[in-house]
Amino acid sequence: MLIYVDLLFVVNIFIDYILLMTLSMVLKKNISHRRLFISSFVGGCSTFLIFINNKPLVLLFKIITCIAMMLIYEKYKGIKSLFENILYFYMLSIVLAGTIYLLKDNYNSEINIVLLFLITPITMKIYNDKVKKLNTYYKERYDVLLIYKNKKYELNGYVDTGNNLYDQYKKRPVVLVYNKNIKYKYEEVILVPMETANNTTLIKCIKPDKLIVDGKEKKNVLVGLSPKKFKIQDINIILHKDIIGGL
């Protein structure tokens, strides 16, 4: 098989550059393009290892190259930071390699250079967006225990900064719950006006015995009973931003 080493060298530099740039975005690090390029260039030099037949020696050189790349990528800040960079770099490499393999396997064709140059940034962009979305999701997610009429309801909570709902009388913040198992008496219901995109409606609210968010009890709170499921995955209680401030 004919291999153009110079072309392979350029491709490897490009892929390493995209991987390192994605690494910077995932780990939220401000790395200069100069460092990214020099580190990518060092990584591209591993292309020439194809001329070495000694596998243990090739593995040793790859390890040294990777460490050198990370030390150029970011100034040494300790062994923990170094290994974190290496770990995430290889995770990104696996994601990209898996995507390329999947495309080759499904379409039963070789990935040409032009397609590779397109696939690499697109894959890393999608991966970075998903990571950001997951980080936001887990950052704003809370374990909630609602106790009402001596019954316990374990819920998955999410803080919605758009939830500015208070009752009109005592200005208590209102959290929104979707749970059909909550039984209540109509005479115990407190009606609270709620503005929607189209109009103003009244939402039924109850006063819980206890509302515990991540192990901390929240007092002076109303629970609004939502008739519809929330669009956020696995979430059944929308928390009010005011009750999270003390966590």
Secondary structure, DSSP 8 states (H G I E B T S, - for coil): ----HHHHHHHHHHHHHHHHHHHHHHTT----HHHHHHHHHHHHGGGGGGG---HHHHHHHHHHHHHHHHHHHS----HHHHHHHHHHHHHHHHHHHHHHHHHHHHHTS---HHHHHHHHHHHHHHHHHHHHHHHHHHHSEEEEEEEETTEEEEEEEEE-TT---B-TTT--BEEEE--TT----GGG-EEEEEE-SS-EEEEEEE--SEEEETTEE--S-EEEE-SS--SSTT--EEE-HHHHTT-
